[in-house]
């Protein structure tokens, strides 16, 4: 558990394949960028985490409807990085964006609303 360098190595190999094989706004690329962002966040490289989370988010904005729950997840991930960096006002901004989408997209008793 926790072999982040190995995870990063394989995620980056997969990303290279996806970037060659898929159009630039393909949802699989967003997932790949998100996975790499997660690893960077877990190892404390927050600037790299933001870079990859933002790449994922840009794709999601282009291919998903404006109130899709995956956009909320994306905002939440970016907020988490700012939270980890100690930039709480910026984190709150992204958490609120996530909550706004979740409130529209999910039923009132959905478990994700409790974590938004």
VEXRO-483045 format. One line per 8 residues: number of its first residue (from 1); for each residue x, y, z of C-alpha. Coordinates in Angstrom, 1 decimal. Layout:
BEGIN
NUM) X,Y,Z | ...
This chain:
BEGIN
1) 0.0,0.0,0.0 | 1.1,3.5,-0.6 | 3.6,2.9,-3.4 | 2.9,6.3,-5.0 | 5.9,6.3,-7.3 | 4.8,3.1,-8.8 | 1.2,4.3,-9.1 | 2.4,7.5,-10.8
9) 4.6,5.5,-13.2 | 1.7,3.4,-14.4 | -0.8,6.3,-14.5 | 1.7,8.3,-16.7 | 2.2,5.3,-19.0 | -1.5,5.0,-19.4 | -1.9,8.7,-20.0 | 0.7,8.6,-22.8
17) -1.3,5.9,-24.5 | -4.6,7.7,-24.0 | -3.2,11.0,-25.3 | -2.1,9.3,-28.5 | -5.2,7.2,-29.0 | -8.0,9.5,-27.9 | -9.3,13.0,-28.9 | -8.1,15.7,-26.5
25) -11.4,16.1,-24.6 | -12.2,12.4,-24.1 | -13.6,11.6,-20.7 | -11.0,8.9,-20.2 | -8.3,11.6,-20.3 | -10.1,13.4,-17.5 | -10.1,10.3,-15.4 | -6.4,9.7,-16.1
33) -5.6,13.3,-15.2 | -7.7,13.0,-12.0 | -5.9,9.8,-11.0 | -2.5,11.5,-11.4 | -3.7,14.5,-9.5 | -4.8,12.2,-6.7 | -1.3,10.7,-6.4 | 0.3,14.1,-6.3
41) -2.1,15.2,-3.7 | -1.4,12.2,-1.6 | 2.4,12.8,-1.7 | 2.0,16.5,-0.9 | 2.9,17.9,-4.3 | 0.0,20.3,-4.3 | 1.0,22.4,-7.3 | 1.2,19.3,-9.5
49) -2.1,18.0,-8.0 | -3.8,21.2,-8.9 | -2.3,21.1,-12.4 | -3.8,17.7,-13.1 | -7.1,18.2,-11.3 | -7.6,21.4,-13.4 | -6.8,19.6,-16.6 | -9.4,17.0,-15.7
57) -11.9,19.7,-14.8 | -11.5,21.5,-18.1 | -12.4,18.4,-20.0 | -15.4,17.7,-17.7 | -16.6,21.2,-18.3 | -16.6,20.7,-22.0 | -18.2,17.2,-22.2 | -20.6,17.2,-19.3
65) -23.8,19.1,-18.6 | -23.3,22.0,-16.1 | -24.9,20.3,-13.1 | -23.3,16.9,-13.6 | -22.2,15.3,-10.3 | -18.7,14.5,-11.8 | -18.2,18.3,-12.0 | -19.0,18.6,-8.3
73) -16.4,15.8,-7.6 | -13.9,17.8,-9.6 | -14.6,21.0,-7.7 | -14.3,19.1,-4.5 | -10.9,17.6,-5.4 | -9.6,21.1,-6.3 | -11.0,22.4,-3.0 | -9.3,19.6,-1.1
81) -5.9,20.6,-2.5 | -6.4,24.2,-1.5 | -7.5,23.0,1.9 | -4.3,20.9,2.2 | -2.3,24.0,1.2 | -3.9,26.0,3.9 | -5.7,28.3,1.5 | -9.1,27.9,3.2
89) -10.9,30.7,1.5 | -10.0,29.3,-1.9 | -10.9,25.8,-0.7 | -14.3,27.0,0.5 | -15.0,28.6,-2.9 | -14.5,25.3,-4.6 | -16.4,23.3,-1.9 | -19.3,25.7,-2.3
97) -19.3,25.2,-6.1 | -19.4,21.4,-5.5 | -22.2,21.7,-3.0 | -24.3,23.9,-5.4 | -24.1,21.2,-8.1 | -24.8,18.4,-5.7 | -27.8,20.1,-4.3 | -29.3,20.4,-7.8
105) -28.2,17.0,-9.2 | -28.8,14.7,-6.2 | -31.9,13.8,-4.2 | -32.0,15.6,-0.8 | -31.0,12.5,1.2 | -28.2,11.3,-1.0 | -25.0,10.4,0.9 | -22.8,12.7,-1.2
113) -24.6,15.7,0.1 | -23.4,14.9,3.6 | -19.7,15.1,2.4 | -20.1,18.2,0.2
